[in-house]
Amino acid sequence: MDNLANKPQKKARTLGFAMIIASFAFYFLPDMALIDFFPDIIGYILLSIGISKLSYLNDTIDDARKLFFRMIFIGAGKLVAIFITFSTGSAEEQASLMLLMIFVFALLESFTLIPAYIKLFEGLIYLGTRHDGSAVFAKKKEFDTKNVSERLKRFTVIFVVVKNLCLFFPETAALSTTDNINPNKIAMYEFIPHFRVIGMIVSLVFGIIWFTKTVKYFRSVRRDKQFLNFLLDRYNTEILPNYKIFAERKIGLACIFFIIASAVAVDFYIDGNNGYNIIPDIMVSVAVFIGILIIKSYITKKLLWASLSSCGVYAVVTSVNWRIISDFSYRYTAHHVKTDKEANDMWKFLVGMSAFEAVCFIILIVTVMLIFIRIINEHTGYVVEHNTIDPKVKLTELRTSLKKPLYISLVLALVAASAGVFRVFMFMQTTELADSSWVIETLITGVFAIAFSIAIARVKEEVREKYMY
């Protein structure tokens, strides 16, 4: 077993309640349409990290953690939706798209966040039952039938529903517009700023009440020293010595970020080949960087610094290139490249920069491949003992089968990187092939993303299976 992964860990002194309390400060504030001035995604990240230790002690809280983690991606999707909404179509189309986006994300949030909070409170009640917790069972009055946990759970569900309704109802004004039959009809959309303000006020009132109740509740749980000491002792004695639990979860979590990195590597261009990529490739570096940090204990220091360095270099190069290409596409056309010396020189520079970016991308992918080869060698390979099967041969076959999709993904990454250079090279052409070169790049990077995601998912599953047994 990997010595880096089996290092003795420091005993926990806290269980993350401070981070849990801090996370609620981001959710209770109202949004204005899709715009969230204090992004909820930060709260979901804090909450997912805050309950991580408790989740090792109770399966219900672990289910809640998974749902809160899912909310991080829903929150990220909402940020992308803002960009798409305000960069597409006319004002009327934006109003309809805004209504659609808010409706979709309201449903996603309600169906994810409500079960998450329910499971969180139910898990705390269960732990309180097992470990003499008094704060989770406190009652305002002796004759109350429900304790404070059950009351707060119910009010939390109400608040989540109210907050999303206060976002959705104002946007329904987009359905009321003038038409050909009655051109003098009053468009309620003219009053949508007022409706949004009213919605924000209602949401804020409920939010303040919910935030006050929730902070008070978790502070009381945090002050329940006997309960807290029981949980800390159990975590330090039962959970910390079991490195397999941490290895399976951390590698699995890192795999998710690597899959996200492959997904955001797919380029979608606004206005075709002369437009710009709506998902900057710096997001690839960000996702890979987070994934590497999560599993830094399971890779060598040389490989860690090599991979982090390649992330940093690619982030800088792709950001600079993205800005230069955007400016170039805005100022010049293929005709300028052929007739204007300045445009032609700029085009040649862009081709060179794109080639350099492609090399940086391949280096980044190679370092990721080396990380996963190490994970395959160290953290996969559960083989059942059998009289007629050599375990070593079976193990070698399994690990070889896991590495082959990675090698295929590397070849596809080379092709995808070349397609990016080809797209920039075709800036000087006016043929149909030049116009569709961005489609070719998108399709090829899409194939790479699918192949890479499948390869990573297989590794993730084998790690889970090994440590499950």
C-alpha positions as CSV (number, residue, x, y, z in Angstrom):
1,M,0.0,0.0,0.0
2,D,1.1,3.5,-0.8
3,N,3.1,4.9,2.2
4,L,2.0,8.5,1.4
5,A,-1.7,7.4,1.8
6,N,-1.0,5.5,5.0
7,K,0.6,8.4,7.0
8,P,-0.8,8.8,10.6
9,Q,-3.3,11.7,10.6
10,K,-3.7,14.3,13.3
11,K,-6.6,13.8,15.7
12,A,-9.6,16.0,15.0
13,R,-10.4,18.8,17.5
14,T,-13.5,20.1,15.8
15,L,-16.3,18.5,13.7
16,G,-16.8,21.4,11.3
17,F,-19.8,23.2,13.0
18,A,-18.2,26.6,12.5
19,M,-18.0,26.0,8.7
20,I,-21.6,24.7,8.7
21,I,-22.8,27.9,10.4
22,A,-20.8,30.1,8.1
23,S,-22.4,28.3,5.0
24,F,-25.9,29.5,5.9
25,A,-24.9,33.1,5.6
26,F,-24.8,32.6,1.8
27,Y,-28.1,30.9,1.3
28,F,-30.5,33.0,3.4
29,L,-29.9,36.1,1.2
30,P,-32.3,36.5,-1.7
31,D,-31.4,36.4,-5.4
32,M,-32.5,38.8,-8.1
33,A,-33.6,36.7,-11.0
34,L,-30.6,34.5,-11.9
35,I,-28.1,36.9,-10.3
36,D,-26.9,35.9,-6.9
37,F,-24.8,38.7,-5.3
38,F,-23.6,36.3,-2.6
39,P,-23.2,33.1,-4.5
40,D,-25.0,30.1,-2.9
41,I,-22.3,27.9,-4.4
42,I,-19.9,29.1,-1.8
43,G,-22.3,28.1,0.9
44,Y,-22.7,24.6,-0.6
45,I,-18.9,24.2,-0.7
46,L,-18.6,25.2,2.9
47,L,-21.5,23.0,4.0
48,S,-20.1,20.0,2.1
49,I,-16.8,20.4,3.8
50,G,-18.3,21.2,7.2
51,I,-20.4,18.0,7.4
52,S,-17.7,15.8,6.0
53,K,-16.5,14.5,9.4
54,L,-20.0,13.9,10.6
55,S,-20.8,12.1,7.4
56,Y,-18.3,9.4,8.3
57,L,-20.3,8.8,11.5
58,N,-23.7,8.5,9.9
59,D,-24.9,7.2,6.5
60,T,-27.9,9.6,6.4
61,I,-25.6,12.6,6.9
62,D,-23.3,11.1,4.2
63,D,-26.4,11.1,1.8
64,A,-27.0,14.7,2.7
65,R,-23.3,15.6,2.0
66,K,-23.6,14.0,-1.5
67,L,-26.8,16.1,-2.2
68,F,-25.1,19.3,-1.0
69,F,-22.1,18.4,-3.2
70,R,-24.5,18.0,-6.1
71,M,-25.8,21.5,-5.4
72,I,-22.3,22.8,-6.1
73,F,-22.7,21.8,-9.7
74,I,-26.3,23.1,-9.9
75,G,-24.9,26.4,-8.5
76,A,-22.2,26.4,-11.1
77,G,-24.8,25.6,-13.8
78,K,-26.7,28.7,-12.7
79,L,-23.6,30.9,-13.2
80,V,-23.3,29.5,-16.7
81,A,-27.0,30.1,-17.3
82,I,-26.5,33.8,-16.4
83,F,-23.9,34.1,-19.2
84,I,-26.0,32.2,-21.7
85,T,-29.2,34.2,-20.9
86,F,-27.6,37.7,-21.2
87,S,-25.5,36.8,-24.3
88,T,-28.3,35.3,-26.4
89,G,-31.2,36.8,-28.4
90,S,-33.2,40.0,-28.1
91,A,-34.7,41.4,-24.9
92,E,-38.0,39.5,-25.4
93,E,-36.1,36.2,-26.0
94,Q,-34.0,36.9,-22.9
95,A,-37.1,37.4,-20.8
96,S,-38.5,34.0,-21.9
97,L,-35.1,32.3,-21.5
98,M,-34.8,33.9,-18.0
99,L,-38.2,32.4,-17.0
100,L,-37.2,29.0,-18.3
101,M,-33.8,29.0,-16.6
102,I,-35.3,30.1,-13.3
103,F,-38.0,27.4,-13.5
104,V,-35.5,24.7,-14.3
105,F,-33.1,25.7,-11.5
106,A,-35.9,26.2,-9.0
107,L,-37.0,22.6,-9.6
108,L,-33.5,21.2,-9.5
109,E,-32.8,23.1,-6.2
110,S,-36.0,22.1,-4.6
111,F,-35.7,18.4,-5.5
112,T,-32.1,18.4,-4.3
113,L,-31.8,20.8,-1.4
114,I,-35.0,19.8,0.4
115,P,-34.0,16.1,0.8
116,A,-30.4,17.2,1.7
117,Y,-31.6,19.3,4.6
118,I,-34.1,16.7,5.7
119,K,-31.4,14.0,5.8
120,L,-29.0,16.4,7.6
121,F,-31.4,16.9,10.5
122,E,-32.5,13.3,10.6
123,G,-28.8,12.2,10.8
124,L,-28.2,14.6,13.7
125,I,-31.3,13.3,15.5
126,Y,-30.0,9.7,15.0
127,L,-26.5,10.7,16.3
128,G,-28.2,12.4,19.3
129,T,-30.1,9.2,20.0
130,R,-26.9,7.1,20.0
131,H,-24.6,9.5,21.8
132,D,-26.7,11.2,24.4
133,G,-27.3,14.5,22.5
134,S,-29.5,16.9,24.4
135,A,-29.4,19.9,22.2
136,V,-31.0,18.2,19.2
137,F,-34.0,17.1,21.3
138,A,-34.6,20.4,23.0
139,K,-38.2,21.7,23.2
140,K,-39.5,25.2,23.6
141,K,-42.2,24.0,26.0
142,E,-42.6,20.8,27.9
143,F,-45.8,19.8,26.2
144,D,-44.5,20.3,22.6
145,T,-44.8,17.2,20.4
146,K,-41.9,18.2,18.2
147,N,-38.3,18.9,19.2
148,V,-36.2,21.8,17.9
149,S,-34.6,19.6,15.2
150,E,-38.0,18.6,13.7
151,R,-39.3,22.1,13.9
152,L,-36.3,23.5,12.1
153,K,-36.4,20.8,9.5
154,R,-40.0,21.7,8.7
155,F,-39.3,25.4,8.5
156,T,-36.2,24.8,6.3
157,V,-38.4,23.0,3.8
158,I,-40.8,25.9,3.8
159,F,-38.0,28.5,3.3
160,V,-36.5,26.6,0.4
161,V,-39.9,26.5,-1.3
162,V,-40.7,30.1,-0.5
163,K,-37.3,31.3,-1.8
164,N,-37.7,29.6,-5.1
165,L,-41.3,30.7,-5.5
166,C,-40.2,34.3,-4.9
167,L,-37.7,33.9,-7.7
168,F,-40.1,32.2,-10.1
169,F,-43.4,34.2,-9.8
170,P,-42.0,37.6,-10.8
171,E,-40.6,36.2,-14.0
172,T,-44.0,34.9,-15.1
173,A,-44.6,38.5,-16.1
174,A,-42.6,37.6,-19.3
175,L,-45.7,35.7,-20.4
176,S,-47.7,38.9,-20.6
177,T,-46.6,40.9,-23.6
178,T,-48.3,42.9,-26.3
179,D,-49.6,41.0,-29.3
180,N,-50.9,41.6,-32.8
181,I,-54.6,41.2,-31.8
182,N,-54.4,43.7,-29.0
183,P,-51.3,45.9,-29.5
184,N,-52.5,48.3,-26.7
185,K,-52.5,45.5,-24.1
186,I,-50.5,46.4,-21.0
187,A,-47.4,44.3,-20.7
188,M,-46.9,43.2,-17.1
189,Y,-43.2,42.7,-17.9
190,E,-42.8,46.5,-17.6
191,F,-43.4,46.1,-13.9
192,I,-41.1,43.1,-13.4
193,P,-38.5,45.2,-11.4
194,H,-41.2,45.9,-8.9
195,F,-42.3,42.3,-8.8
196,R,-38.6,41.2,-8.2
197,V,-38.2,43.7,-5.4
198,I,-41.4,42.4,-3.7
199,G,-40.1,38.8,-4.1
200,M,-36.7,39.7,-2.7
201,I,-38.4,41.4,0.4
202,V,-40.6,38.3,1.1
203,S,-37.6,36.0,0.6
204,L,-35.4,38.1,2.8
205,V,-38.0,38.1,5.7
206,F,-38.2,34.3,5.6
207,G,-34.4,34.1,5.1
208,I,-33.6,36.2,8.2
209,I,-36.0,34.1,10.4
210,W,-34.5,30.9,9.0
211,F,-30.9,32.1,9.4
212,T,-31.5,33.1,13.0
213,K,-33.2,29.8,13.9
214,T,-30.5,27.7,12.1
215,V,-27.5,29.5,13.6
216,K,-29.1,29.3,17.1
217,Y,-29.7,25.6,16.6
218,F,-26.2,24.7,15.5
219,R,-24.6,26.9,18.1
220,S,-26.6,25.0,20.8
221,V,-25.5,21.7,19.3
222,R,-21.9,22.9,19.3
223,R,-22.2,23.8,23.0
224,D,-23.4,20.3,23.9
225,K,-20.0,19.2,25.1
226,Q,-20.9,15.7,26.1
227,F,-22.5,15.0,22.7
228,L,-19.6,16.6,20.9
229,N,-17.0,14.7,22.9
230,F,-18.7,11.4,22.1
231,L,-18.6,12.2,18.4
232,L,-15.0,13.4,18.4
233,D,-13.9,10.3,20.3
234,R,-15.7,8.0,17.9
235,Y,-14.2,9.9,14.9
236,N,-10.7,9.8,16.2
237,T,-10.8,6.1,17.3
238,E,-12.9,4.5,14.6
239,I,-12.6,6.6,11.5
240,L,-9.1,8.2,11.5
241,P,-7.1,4.9,11.7
242,N,-9.0,3.5,8.7
243,Y,-7.1,5.1,5.8
244,K,-9.2,3.0,3.2
245,I,-12.2,5.2,3.9
246,F,-10.4,8.4,3.2
247,A,-8.6,6.9,0.1
248,E,-11.9,5.7,-1.5
249,R,-13.7,9.0,-0.9
250,K,-10.9,11.4,-1.9
251,I,-10.0,9.5,-5.0
252,G,-13.7,9.3,-6.0
253,L,-14.1,13.0,-5.4
254,A,-11.0,13.8,-7.4
255,C,-12.3,11.6,-10.3
256,I,-15.4,13.8,-10.4
257,F,-13.4,16.9,-10.9
258,F,-11.2,15.3,-13.6
259,I,-14.4,14.3,-15.4
260,I,-15.6,17.9,-15.1
261,A,-12.3,19.1,-16.5
262,S,-12.9,16.9,-19.6
263,A,-16.4,18.2,-20.0
264,V,-15.5,21.9,-19.9
265,A,-12.7,21.2,-22.4
266,V,-15.4,20.9,-25.0
267,D,-15.5,24.2,-26.9
268,F,-18.8,25.9,-27.8
269,Y,-18.5,29.0,-29.9
270,I,-20.9,32.0,-30.1
271,D,-21.3,33.3,-33.7
272,G,-19.4,30.3,-35.2
273,N,-15.7,30.3,-36.1
274,N,-15.5,34.1,-35.8
275,G,-17.0,34.0,-32.3
276,Y,-15.6,33.1,-28.9
277,N,-15.7,30.1,-26.7
278,I,-18.4,30.5,-24.0
279,I,-16.5,28.2,-21.6
280,P,-12.9,29.4,-21.3
281,D,-10.4,26.5,-21.2
282,I,-9.0,28.0,-18.0
283,M,-11.8,26.0,-16.3
284,V,-10.0,22.9,-17.3
285,S,-7.0,23.9,-15.3
286,V,-9.2,24.9,-12.3
287,A,-11.0,21.6,-12.2
288,V,-7.7,19.6,-12.6
289,F,-6.0,21.7,-10.0
290,I,-8.8,21.0,-7.5
291,G,-8.7,17.3,-8.3
292,I,-4.9,17.1,-7.8
293,L,-5.1,18.9,-4.5
294,I,-7.7,16.5,-3.2
295,I,-5.5,13.4,-3.9
296,K,-2.1,15.1,-3.2
297,S,-1.5,12.6,-0.4
298,Y,-1.6,9.7,-2.9
299,I,1.0,10.9,-5.4
300,T,4.7,11.6,-5.2
301,K,5.9,15.1,-4.6
302,K,7.6,15.3,-8.0
303,L,4.4,14.3,-9.7
304,L,2.4,16.7,-7.6
305,W,4.6,19.7,-8.5
306,A,4.9,18.7,-12.1
307,S,1.1,18.4,-12.4
308,L,0.4,21.6,-10.5
309,S,3.0,23.5,-12.6
310,S,1.5,22.2,-15.9
311,C,-1.9,23.4,-14.6
312,G,-0.6,26.8,-13.9
313,V,1.2,27.2,-17.2
314,Y,-1.8,26.0,-19.2
315,A,-4.1,28.3,-17.3
316,V,-2.0,31.4,-18.2
317,V,-1.4,30.4,-21.8
318,T,-5.0,29.5,-22.5
319,S,-6.3,32.7,-20.8
320,V,-4.0,34.9,-22.9
321,N,-4.8,33.0,-26.0
322,W,-8.6,33.2,-25.4
323,R,-8.4,37.0,-25.0
324,I,-6.2,37.4,-28.1
325,I,-8.5,35.2,-30.3
326,S,-11.6,37.1,-29.0
327,D,-10.0,40.5,-29.9
328,F,-8.8,39.2,-33.3
329,S,-12.2,37.8,-34.2
330,Y,-13.8,41.1,-33.3
331,R,-11.4,43.2,-35.4
332,Y,-10.6,41.1,-38.4
333,T,-12.1,38.7,-41.0
334,A,-10.5,36.3,-43.4
335,H,-10.4,39.0,-46.0
336,H,-8.3,41.2,-43.7
337,V,-5.9,38.3,-43.1
338,K,-5.3,38.0,-46.8
339,T,-5.0,41.7,-47.6
340,D,-3.8,43.4,-44.4
341,K,-0.2,42.9,-43.2
342,E,-1.0,43.6,-39.6
343,A,-3.9,41.2,-39.6
344,N,-1.8,38.5,-41.3
345,D,1.1,39.0,-38.8
346,M,-1.5,38.7,-36.0
347,W,-2.9,35.5,-37.5
348,K,0.5,33.9,-37.7
349,F,1.1,34.8,-34.1
350,L,-2.2,33.2,-33.2
351,V,-1.4,30.0,-35.0
352,G,1.9,29.8,-33.1
353,M,0.1,30.6,-29.8
354,S,-2.5,27.9,-30.5
355,A,0.2,25.4,-31.2
356,F,1.9,26.3,-27.9
357,E,-1.4,26.0,-26.1
358,A,-2.0,22.6,-27.7
359,V,1.4,21.4,-26.4
360,C,0.6,22.7,-22.9
361,F,-2.7,20.9,-23.0
362,I,-1.0,17.6,-23.9
363,I,1.5,18.0,-21.1
364,L,-1.3,18.6,-18.7
365,I,-3.1,15.5,-19.9
366,V,0.1,13.4,-19.7
367,T,0.6,14.4,-16.0
368,V,-3.0,13.5,-15.3
369,M,-2.5,10.1,-17.0
370,L,0.6,9.5,-14.8
371,I,-1.4,10.3,-11.7
372,F,-4.1,7.8,-12.7
373,I,-1.5,5.1,-13.6
374,R,-0.2,5.5,-10.1
375,I,-3.7,5.3,-8.6
376,I,-4.3,2.2,-10.7
377,N,-1.1,0.5,-9.5
378,E,-1.6,1.5,-5.8
379,H,-5.4,1.6,-5.2
380,T,-7.1,-0.9,-7.6
381,G,-7.0,-4.7,-7.9
382,Y,-9.2,-6.7,-5.5
383,V,-8.8,-10.3,-6.6
384,V,-10.6,-13.3,-5.0
385,E,-8.3,-16.1,-4.1
386,H,-8.7,-19.1,-6.4
387,N,-6.8,-22.4,-6.8
388,T,-6.7,-22.3,-10.6
389,I,-6.1,-18.5,-11.0
390,D,-2.8,-16.8,-10.3
391,P,-3.7,-13.6,-8.4
392,K,-0.7,-11.7,-9.8
393,V,-1.7,-12.5,-13.4
394,K,-5.3,-11.5,-12.7
395,L,-4.2,-8.3,-11.1
396,T,-1.9,-7.4,-14.0
397,E,-4.7,-8.1,-16.5
398,L,-7.1,-5.9,-14.5
399,R,-4.7,-3.0,-14.3
400,T,-3.8,-3.3,-18.0
401,S,-7.4,-3.1,-18.9
402,L,-7.8,0.1,-16.8
403,K,-4.8,1.7,-18.5
404,K,-5.7,1.0,-22.1
405,P,-8.7,3.6,-22.1
406,L,-6.3,6.2,-20.7
407,Y,-3.9,5.7,-23.6
408,I,-6.7,5.9,-26.1
409,S,-7.8,9.1,-24.4
410,L,-4.3,10.5,-24.7
411,V,-4.4,9.8,-28.5
412,L,-7.8,11.6,-28.7
413,A,-6.4,14.5,-26.7
414,L,-3.6,14.9,-29.3
415,V,-6.2,14.9,-32.1
416,A,-8.4,17.4,-30.2
417,A,-5.4,19.7,-29.6
418,S,-4.6,19.6,-33.3
419,A,-8.2,20.4,-34.1
420,G,-7.9,23.6,-32.1
421,V,-4.8,24.7,-34.0
422,F,-6.5,23.7,-37.3
423,R,-9.5,26.0,-36.4
424,V,-7.2,29.0,-35.9
425,F,-5.3,28.2,-39.0
426,M,-8.5,28.3,-41.0
427,F,-9.2,31.9,-40.0
428,M,-7.7,33.0,-43.4
429,Q,-10.0,30.8,-45.4
430,T,-13.6,31.5,-46.6
431,T,-14.5,28.0,-47.5
432,E,-17.3,25.8,-46.0
433,L,-14.6,23.8,-44.3
434,A,-13.3,26.9,-42.6
435,D,-16.8,27.9,-41.4
436,S,-17.3,24.5,-39.9
437,S,-13.9,24.0,-38.4
438,W,-15.2,25.0,-35.0
439,V,-17.8,22.2,-35.3
440,I,-15.0,19.8,-36.1
441,E,-13.1,20.9,-33.0
442,T,-16.2,20.7,-30.8
443,L,-17.0,17.1,-32.0
444,I,-13.4,15.9,-31.6
445,T,-13.0,17.4,-28.1
446,G,-16.4,15.9,-27.3
447,V,-15.2,12.4,-28.2
448,F,-12.1,13.0,-26.1
449,A,-14.2,14.1,-23.1
450,I,-16.5,11.0,-23.4
451,A,-13.6,8.6,-23.7
452,F,-11.6,10.2,-20.9
453,S,-14.7,10.3,-18.6
454,I,-15.4,6.6,-19.2
455,A,-11.7,5.8,-18.4
456,I,-11.8,7.8,-15.2
457,A,-15.2,6.4,-14.2
458,R,-13.8,2.8,-14.5
459,V,-10.8,3.6,-12.3
460,K,-13.2,5.2,-9.7
461,E,-15.4,2.1,-9.7
462,E,-12.4,-0.2,-9.2
463,V,-11.0,1.9,-6.4
464,R,-14.5,1.8,-4.7
465,E,-14.7,-2.0,-5.2
466,K,-11.3,-2.7,-3.8
467,Y,-11.8,-0.7,-0.6
468,M,-15.4,-1.9,-0.2
469,Y,-14.1,-5.5,0.2
